[in-house]
Amino acid sequence: MRRKIVAALDDHDYEQLELLATLSRIKRPELLRRIIRAYLDKGNATLATERAK
């Protein structure tokens, strides 16, 4: 299932994302997908740990 995520970035954040994408040789949307996926996966791991306690 896919969901739409809206993010607002200031100029500095956007410039940092452009730089990271250039250094990684990937496109900005792919970089954002990877960052968001890592964040969500971390959140799921944290929730699983809290439930196990």
mmJSON file of the N, C-alpha and C atoms, coordinates in Angstrom:
{"data_MODEL":{"atom_site":{
"group_PDB":["ATOM","ATOM","ATOM","ATOM","ATOM","ATOM","ATOM","ATOM","ATOM","ATOM","ATOM","ATOM","ATOM","ATOM","ATOM","ATOM","ATOM","ATOM","ATOM","ATOM","ATOM","ATOM","ATOM","ATOM","ATOM","ATOM","ATOM","ATOM","ATOM","ATOM","ATOM","ATOM","ATOM","ATOM","ATOM","ATOM","ATOM","ATOM","ATOM","ATOM","ATOM","ATOM","ATOM","ATOM","ATOM","ATOM","ATOM","ATOM","ATOM","ATOM","ATOM","ATOM","ATOM","ATOM","ATOM","ATOM","ATOM","ATOM","ATOM","ATOM","ATOM","ATOM","ATOM","ATOM","ATOM","ATOM","ATOM","ATOM","ATOM","ATOM","ATOM","ATOM","ATOM","ATOM","ATOM","ATOM","ATOM","ATOM","ATOM","ATOM","ATOM","ATOM","ATOM","ATOM","ATOM","ATOM","ATOM","ATOM","ATOM","ATOM","ATOM","ATOM","ATOM","ATOM","ATOM","ATOM","ATOM","ATOM","ATOM","ATOM","ATOM","ATOM","ATOM","ATOM","ATOM","ATOM","ATOM","ATOM","ATOM","ATOM","ATOM","ATOM","ATOM","ATOM","ATOM","ATOM","ATOM","ATOM","ATOM","ATOM","ATOM","ATOM","ATOM","ATOM","ATOM","ATOM","ATOM","ATOM","ATOM","ATOM","ATOM","ATOM","ATOM","ATOM","ATOM","ATOM","ATOM","ATOM","ATOM","ATOM","ATOM","ATOM","ATOM","ATOM","ATOM","ATOM","ATOM","ATOM","ATOM","ATOM","ATOM","ATOM","ATOM","ATOM","ATOM","ATOM","ATOM","ATOM","ATOM"],
"id":[1,2,3,4,5,6,7,8,9,10,11,12,13,14,15,16,17,18,19,20,21,22,23,24,25,26,27,28,29,30,31,32,33,34,35,36,37,38,39,40,41,42,43,44,45,46,47,48,49,50,51,52,53,54,55,56,57,58,59,60,61,62,63,64,65,66,67,68,69,70,71,72,73,74,75,76,77,78,79,80,81,82,83,84,85,86,87,88,89,90,91,92,93,94,95,96,97,98,99,100,101,102,103,104,105,106,107,108,109,110,111,112,113,114,115,116,117,118,119,120,121,122,123,124,125,126,127,128,129,130,131,132,133,134,135,136,137,138,139,140,141,142,143,144,145,146,147,148,149,150,151,152,153,154,155,156,157,158,159],
"type_symbol":["N","C","C","N","C","C","N","C","C","N","C","C","N","C","C","N","C","C","N","C","C","N","C","C","N","C","C","N","C","C","N","C","C","N","C","C","N","C","C","N","C","C","N","C","C","N","C","C","N","C","C","N","C","C","N","C","C","N","C","C","N","C","C","N","C","C","N","C","C","N","C","C","N","C","C","N","C","C","N","C","C","N","C","C","N","C","C","N","C","C","N","C","C","N","C","C","N","C","C","N","C","C","N","C","C","N","C","C","N","C","C","N","C","C","N","C","C","N","C","C","N","C","C","N","C","C","N","C","C","N","C","C","N","C","C","N","C","C","N","C","C","N","C","C","N","C","C","N","C","C","N","C","C","N","C","C","N","C","C"],
"label_atom_id":["N","CA","C","N","CA","C","N","CA","C","N","CA","C","N","CA","C","N","CA","C","N","CA","C","N","CA","C","N","CA","C","N","CA","C","N","CA","C","N","CA","C","N","CA","C","N","CA","C","N","CA","C","N","CA","C","N","CA","C","N","CA","C","N","CA","C","N","CA","C","N","CA","C","N","CA","C","N","CA","C","N","CA","C","N","CA","C","N","CA","C","N","CA","C","N","CA","C","N","CA","C","N","CA","C","N","CA","C","N","CA","C","N","CA","C","N","CA","C","N","CA","C","N","CA","C","N","CA","C","N","CA","C","N","CA","C","N","CA","C","N","CA","C","N","CA","C","N","CA","C","N","CA","C","N","CA","C","N","CA","C","N","CA","C","N","CA","C","N","CA","C","N","CA","C","N","CA","C","N","CA","C","N","CA","C"],
"label_alt_id":[null,null,null,null,null,null,null,null,null,null,null,null,null,null,null,null,null,null,null,null,null,null,null,null,null,null,null,null,null,null,null,null,null,null,null,null,null,null,null,null,null,null,null,null,null,null,null,null,null,null,null,null,null,null,null,null,null,null,null,null,null,null,null,null,null,null,null,null,null,null,null,null,null,null,null,null,null,null,null,null,null,null,null,null,null,null,null,null,null,null,null,null,null,null,null,null,null,null,null,null,null,null,null,null,null,null,null,null,null,null,null,null,null,null,null,null,null,null,null,null,null,null,null,null,null,null,null,null,null,null,null,null,null,null,null,null,null,null,null,null,null,null,null,null,null,null,null,null,null,null,null,null,null,null,null,null,null,null,null],
"label_comp_id":["MET","MET","MET","ARG","ARG","ARG","ARG","ARG","ARG","LYS","LYS","LYS","ILE","ILE","ILE","VAL","VAL","VAL","ALA","ALA","ALA","ALA","ALA","ALA","LEU","LEU","LEU","ASP","ASP","ASP","ASP","ASP","ASP","HIS","HIS","HIS","ASP","ASP","ASP","TYR","TYR","TYR","GLU","GLU","GLU","GLN","GLN","GLN","LEU","LEU","LEU","GLU","GLU","GLU","LEU","LEU","LEU","LEU","LEU","LEU","ALA","ALA","ALA","THR","THR","THR","LEU","LEU","LEU","SER","SER","SER","ARG","ARG","ARG","ILE","ILE","ILE","LYS","LYS","LYS","ARG","ARG","ARG","PRO","PRO","PRO","GLU","GLU","GLU","LEU","LEU","LEU","LEU","LEU","LEU","ARG","ARG","ARG","ARG","ARG","ARG","ILE","ILE","ILE","ILE","ILE","ILE","ARG","ARG","ARG","ALA","ALA","ALA","TYR","TYR","TYR","LEU","LEU","LEU","ASP","ASP","ASP","LYS","LYS","LYS","GLY","GLY","GLY","ASN","ASN","ASN","ALA","ALA","ALA","THR","THR","THR","LEU","LEU","LEU","ALA","ALA","ALA","THR","THR","THR","GLU","GLU","GLU","ARG","ARG","ARG","ALA","ALA","ALA","LYS","LYS","LYS"],
"label_asym_id":["A","A","A","A","A","A","A","A","A","A","A","A","A","A","A","A","A","A","A","A","A","A","A","A","A","A","A","A","A","A","A","A","A","A","A","A","A","A","A","A","A","A","A","A","A","A","A","A","A","A","A","A","A","A","A","A","A","A","A","A","A","A","A","A","A","A","A","A","A","A","A","A","A","A","A","A","A","A","A","A","A","A","A","A","A","A","A","A","A","A","A","A","A","A","A","A","A","A","A","A","A","A","A","A","A","A","A","A","A","A","A","A","A","A","A","A","A","A","A","A","A","A","A","A","A","A","A","A","A","A","A","A","A","A","A","A","A","A","A","A","A","A","A","A","A","A","A","A","A","A","A","A","A","A","A","A","A","A","A"],
"label_entity_id":["1","1","1","1","1","1","1","1","1","1","1","1","1","1","1","1","1","1","1","1","1","1","1","1","1","1","1","1","1","1","1","1","1","1","1","1","1","1","1","1","1","1","1","1","1","1","1","1","1","1","1","1","1","1","1","1","1","1","1","1","1","1","1","1","1","1","1","1","1","1","1","1","1","1","1","1","1","1","1","1","1","1","1","1","1","1","1","1","1","1","1","1","1","1","1","1","1","1","1","1","1","1","1","1","1","1","1","1","1","1","1","1","1","1","1","1","1","1","1","1","1","1","1","1","1","1","1","1","1","1","1","1","1","1","1","1","1","1","1","1","1","1","1","1","1","1","1","1","1","1","1","1","1","1","1","1","1","1","1"],
"label_seq_id":[1,1,1,2,2,2,3,3,3,4,4,4,5,5,5,6,6,6,7,7,7,8,8,8,9,9,9,10,10,10,11,11,11,12,12,12,13,13,13,14,14,14,15,15,15,16,16,16,17,17,17,18,18,18,19,19,19,20,20,20,21,21,21,22,22,22,23,23,23,24,24,24,25,25,25,26,26,26,27,27,27,28,28,28,29,29,29,30,30,30,31,31,31,32,32,32,33,33,33,34,34,34,35,35,35,36,36,36,37,37,37,38,38,38,39,39,39,40,40,40,41,41,41,42,42,42,43,43,43,44,44,44,45,45,45,46,46,46,47,47,47,48,48,48,49,49,49,50,50,50,51,51,51,52,52,52,53,53,53],
"pdbx_PDB_ins_code":[null,null,null,null,null,null,null,null,null,null,null,null,null,null,null,null,null,null,null,null,null,null,null,null,null,null,null,null,null,null,null,null,null,null,null,null,null,null,null,null,null,null,null,null,null,null,null,null,null,null,null,null,null,null,null,null,null,null,null,null,null,null,null,null,null,null,null,null,null,null,null,null,null,null,null,null,null,null,null,null,null,null,null,null,null,null,null,null,null,null,null,null,null,null,null,null,null,null,null,null,null,null,null,null,null,null,null,null,null,null,null,null,null,null,null,null,null,null,null,null,null,null,null,null,null,null,null,null,null,null,null,null,null,null,null,null,null,null,null,null,null,null,null,null,null,null,null,null,null,null,null,null,null,null,null,null,null,null,null],
"Cartn_x":[0.843,0.0,0.894,0.544,1.308,0.49,1.191,0.553,1.369,0.702,1.361,1.859,3.115,3.703,4.101,3.691,4.018,5.04,6.12,7.164,7.504,7.704,8.116,9.577,10.393,11.824,12.208,13.046,13.546,14.697,15.194,16.236,17.48,17.884,19.092,18.918,17.781,17.52,17.508,16.879,16.795,18.188,19.015,20.388,21.169,20.968,21.652,21.203,19.91,19.405,19.97,20.05,20.637,22.083,22.837,24.239,24.37,23.582,23.614,23.243,22.235,21.809,22.914,23.57,24.659,25.816,26.184,27.289,26.954,25.7,25.276,24.95,24.902,24.576,23.196,22.254,20.866,20.0,18.777,17.872,17.269,16.885,16.318,15.109,14.149,13.005,13.421,14.39,14.867,15.544,16.331,16.985,15.939,14.91,13.85,13.133,12.86,12.222,13.079,14.389,15.289,15.33,15.393,15.434,14.137,13.001,11.71,11.548,11.942,11.84,12.684,13.909,14.776,14.148,13.567,12.923,11.733,10.903,9.734,10.142,11.162,11.638,12.173,12.876,13.391,12.231,11.192,10.016,9.331,9.229,8.609,9.443,10.76,11.636,11.487,11.373,11.205,9.88,8.815,7.512,7.541,8.19,8.274,9.034,10.091,10.876,10.036,9.273,8.437,7.338,6.787,5.726,6.268,7.525,8.124,8.419,8.505,8.846,7.737],
"Cartn_y":[-1.169,0.0,1.24,2.201,3.44,4.57,5.456,6.637,7.85,8.962,10.202,10.89,11.305,12.035,13.416,14.433,15.804,16.331,16.9,17.449,18.86,19.739,21.103,21.258,21.695,21.858,23.319,23.811,25.161,25.096,26.251,26.304,25.52,25.623,24.932,23.416,22.909,21.466,20.985,21.763,21.375,21.327,22.312,22.323,21.119,20.758,19.589,18.308,18.194,17.025,16.957,18.114,18.138,17.672,18.141,17.757,16.257,15.736,14.298,13.465,13.907,13.177,13.184,14.318,14.415,13.517,13.546,12.712,11.226,10.879,9.479,9.039,10.003,9.759,9.127,9.637,9.211,10.462,10.29,11.43,11.79,13.051,13.535,12.735,12.42,11.636,10.281,9.634,8.346,8.535,9.594,9.879,10.11,10.892,11.14,9.853,8.992,7.702,6.895,6.878,6.106,6.677,8.001,8.643,8.365,8.533,8.31,6.851,5.935,4.501,4.161,4.692,4.423,4.975,6.161,6.766,5.924,5.502,4.697,3.333,2.723,1.432,1.559,2.657,2.895,3.036,3.743,3.908,2.589,1.736,0.42,-0.433,-0.36,-1.128,-0.638,0.674,1.24,0.783,0.81,0.367,-1.109,-1.92,-3.352,-3.6,-2.824,-2.966,-2.586,-1.496,-1.06,-2.073,-2.692,-3.686,-4.934,-5.266,-6.481,-6.338,-5.117,-4.899,-5.317],
"Cartn_z":[0.0,0.0,0.0,-0.809,-0.881,-0.278,0.399,0.973,0.582,0.503,0.135,1.401,1.372,2.493,1.988,2.701,2.328,3.325,2.803,3.671,3.213,4.16,3.855,4.267,3.333,3.594,3.423,4.322,4.114,3.104,2.706,1.671,2.065,3.317,3.769,3.683,4.16,4.091,2.649,1.775,0.366,-0.258,0.061,-0.46,0.047,1.305,1.861,1.159,0.879,0.161,-1.251,-1.918,-3.255,-3.215,-2.239,-2.111,-1.839,-0.914,-0.623,-1.844,-2.574,-3.769,-4.819,-4.981,-5.953,-5.553,-4.285,-3.815,-3.918,-3.68,-3.743,-5.168,-6.063,-7.479,-7.645,-6.863,-7.012,-7.097,-7.525,-7.658,-6.305,-6.157,-4.898,-4.422,-5.301,-4.801,-4.222,-4.847,-4.332,-2.978,-2.839,-1.561,-0.471,-0.778,0.204,0.58,-0.395,-0.093,0.87,0.633,1.497,2.913,3.018,4.334,5.1,4.425,5.077,5.467,4.586,4.889,6.115,6.184,7.334,8.614,8.534,9.696,10.159,9.206,9.558,10.095,9.506,9.996,11.418,11.693,13.041,14.02,13.621,14.472,14.745,13.722,13.908,14.845,14.741,15.624,17.063,17.239,18.573,19.175,18.378,18.878,19.246,18.438,18.722,20.02,20.259,21.481,22.696,22.58,23.698,23.994,22.97,23.174,23.847,23.576,24.131,25.62,26.125,27.542,28.457],
"occupancy":[1.0,1.0,1.0,1.0,1.0,1.0,1.0,1.0,1.0,1.0,1.0,1.0,1.0,1.0,1.0,1.0,1.0,1.0,1.0,1.0,1.0,1.0,1.0,1.0,1.0,1.0,1.0,1.0,1.0,1.0,1.0,1.0,1.0,1.0,1.0,1.0,1.0,1.0,1.0,1.0,1.0,1.0,1.0,1.0,1.0,1.0,1.0,1.0,1.0,1.0,1.0,1.0,1.0,1.0,1.0,1.0,1.0,1.0,1.0,1.0,1.0,1.0,1.0,1.0,1.0,1.0,1.0,1.0,1.0,1.0,1.0,1.0,1.0,1.0,1.0,1.0,1.0,1.0,1.0,1.0,1.0,1.0,1.0,1.0,1.0,1.0,1.0,1.0,1.0,1.0,1.0,1.0,1.0,1.0,1.0,1.0,1.0,1.0,1.0,1.0,1.0,1.0,1.0,1.0,1.0,1.0,1.0,1.0,1.0,1.0,1.0,1.0,1.0,1.0,1.0,1.0,1.0,1.0,1.0,1.0,1.0,1.0,1.0,1.0,1.0,1.0,1.0,1.0,1.0,1.0,1.0,1.0,1.0,1.0,1.0,1.0,1.0,1.0,1.0,1.0,1.0,1.0,1.0,1.0,1.0,1.0,1.0,1.0,1.0,1.0,1.0,1.0,1.0,1.0,1.0,1.0,1.0,1.0,1.0],
"B_iso_or_equiv":[0.0,0.0,0.0,0.0,0.0,0.0,0.0,0.0,0.0,0.0,0.0,0.0,0.0,0.0,0.0,0.0,0.0,0.0,0.0,0.0,0.0,0.0,0.0,0.0,0.0,0.0,0.0,0.0,0.0,0.0,0.0,0.0,0.0,0.0,0.0,0.0,0.0,0.0,0.0,0.0,0.0,0.0,0.0,0.0,0.0,0.0,0.0,0.0,0.0,0.0,0.0,0.0,0.0,0.0,0.0,0.0,0.0,0.0,0.0,0.0,0.0,0.0,0.0,0.0,0.0,0.0,0.0,0.0,0.0,0.0,0.0,0.0,0.0,0.0,0.0,0.0,0.0,0.0,0.0,0.0,0.0,0.0,0.0,0.0,0.0,0.0,0.0,0.0,0.0,0.0,0.0,0.0,0.0,0.0,0.0,0.0,0.0,0.0,0.0,0.0,0.0,0.0,0.0,0.0,0.0,0.0,0.0,0.0,0.0,0.0,0.0,0.0,0.0,0.0,0.0,0.0,0.0,0.0,0.0,0.0,0.0,0.0,0.0,0.0,0.0,0.0,0.0,0.0,0.0,0.0,0.0,0.0,0.0,0.0,0.0,0.0,0.0,0.0,0.0,0.0,0.0,0.0,0.0,0.0,0.0,0.0,0.0,0.0,0.0,0.0,0.0,0.0,0.0,0.0,0.0,0.0,0.0,0.0,0.0],
"pdbx_formal_charge":[null,null,null,null,null,null,null,null,null,null,null,null,null,null,null,null,null,null,null,null,null,null,null,null,null,null,null,null,null,null,null,null,null,null,null,null,null,null,null,null,null,null,null,null,null,null,null,null,null,null,null,null,null,null,null,null,null,null,null,null,null,null,null,null,null,null,null,null,null,null,null,null,null,null,null,null,null,null,null,null,null,null,null,null,null,null,null,null,null,null,null,null,null,null,null,null,null,null,null,null,null,null,null,null,null,null,null,null,null,null,null,null,null,null,null,null,null,null,null,null,null,null,null,null,null,null,null,null,null,null,null,null,null,null,null,null,null,null,null,null,null,null,null,null,null,null,null,null,null,null,null,null,null,null,null,null,null,null,null],
"auth_seq_id":[1,1,1,2,2,2,3,3,3,4,4,4,5,5,5,6,6,6,7,7,7,8,8,8,9,9,9,10,10,10,11,11,11,12,12,12,13,13,13,14,14,14,15,15,15,16,16,16,17,17,17,18,18,18,19,19,19,20,20,20,21,21,21,22,22,22,23,23,23,24,24,24,25,25,25,26,26,26,27,27,27,28,28,28,29,29,29,30,30,30,31,31,31,32,32,32,33,33,33,34,34,34,35,35,35,36,36,36,37,37,37,38,38,38,39,39,39,40,40,40,41,41,41,42,42,42,43,43,43,44,44,44,45,45,45,46,46,46,47,47,47,48,48,48,49,49,49,50,50,50,51,51,51,52,52,52,53,53,53],
"auth_comp_id":["MET","MET","MET","ARG","ARG","ARG","ARG","ARG","ARG","LYS","LYS","LYS","ILE","ILE","ILE","VAL","VAL","VAL","ALA","ALA","ALA","ALA","ALA","ALA","LEU","LEU","LEU","ASP","ASP","ASP","ASP","ASP","ASP","HIS","HIS","HIS","ASP","ASP","ASP","TYR","TYR","TYR","GLU","GLU","GLU","GLN","GLN","GLN","LEU","LEU","LEU","GLU","GLU","GLU","LEU","LEU","LEU","LEU","LEU","LEU","ALA","ALA","ALA","THR","THR","THR","LEU","LEU","LEU","SER","SER","SER","ARG","ARG","ARG","ILE","ILE","ILE","LYS","LYS","LYS","ARG","ARG","ARG","PRO","PRO","PRO","GLU","GLU","GLU","LEU","LEU","LEU","LEU","LEU","LEU","ARG","ARG","ARG","ARG","ARG","ARG","ILE","ILE","ILE","ILE","ILE","ILE","ARG","ARG","ARG","ALA","ALA","ALA","TYR","TYR","TYR","LEU","LEU","LEU","ASP","ASP","ASP","LYS","LYS","LYS","GLY","GLY","GLY","ASN","ASN","ASN","ALA","ALA","ALA","THR","THR","THR","LEU","LEU","LEU","ALA","ALA","ALA","THR","THR","THR","GLU","GLU","GLU","ARG","ARG","ARG","ALA","ALA","ALA","LYS","LYS","LYS"],
"auth_asym_id":["A","A","A","A","A","A","A","A","A","A","A","A","A","A","A","A","A","A","A","A","A","A","A","A","A","A","A","A","A","A","A","A","A","A","A","A","A","A","A","A","A","A","A","A","A","A","A","A","A","A","A","A","A","A","A","A","A","A","A","A","A","A","A","A","A","A","A","A","A","A","A","A","A","A","A","A","A","A","A","A","A","A","A","A","A","A","A","A","A","A","A","A","A","A","A","A","A","A","A","A","A","A","A","A","A","A","A","A","A","A","A","A","A","A","A","A","A","A","A","A","A","A","A","A","A","A","A","A","A","A","A","A","A","A","A","A","A","A","A","A","A","A","A","A","A","A","A","A","A","A","A","A","A","A","A","A","A","A","A"],
"auth_atom_id":["N","CA","C","N","CA","C","N","CA","C","N","CA","C","N","CA","C","N","CA","C","N","CA","C","N","CA","C","N","CA","C","N","CA","C","N","CA","C","N","CA","C","N","CA","C","N","CA","C","N","CA","C","N","CA","C","N","CA","C","N","CA","C","N","CA","C","N","CA","C","N","CA","C","N","CA","C","N","CA","C","N","CA","C","N","CA","C","N","CA","C","N","CA","C","N","CA","C","N","CA","C","N","CA","C","N","CA","C","N","CA","C","N","CA","C","N","CA","C","N","CA","C","N","CA","C","N","CA","C","N","CA","C","N","CA","C","N","CA","C","N","CA","C","N","CA","C","N","CA","C","N","CA","C","N","CA","C","N","CA","C","N","CA","C","N","CA","C","N","CA","C","N","CA","C","N","CA","C","N","CA","C","N","CA","C"],
"pdbx_PDB_model_num":[1,1,1,1,1,1,1,1,1,1,1,1,1,1,1,1,1,1,1,1,1,1,1,1,1,1,1,1,1,1,1,1,1,1,1,1,1,1,1,1,1,1,1,1,1,1,1,1,1,1,1,1,1,1,1,1,1,1,1,1,1,1,1,1,1,1,1,1,1,1,1,1,1,1,1,1,1,1,1,1,1,1,1,1,1,1,1,1,1,1,1,1,1,1,1,1,1,1,1,1,1,1,1,1,1,1,1,1,1,1,1,1,1,1,1,1,1,1,1,1,1,1,1,1,1,1,1,1,1,1,1,1,1,1,1,1,1,1,1,1,1,1,1,1,1,1,1,1,1,1,1,1,1,1,1,1,1,1,1]
}}}
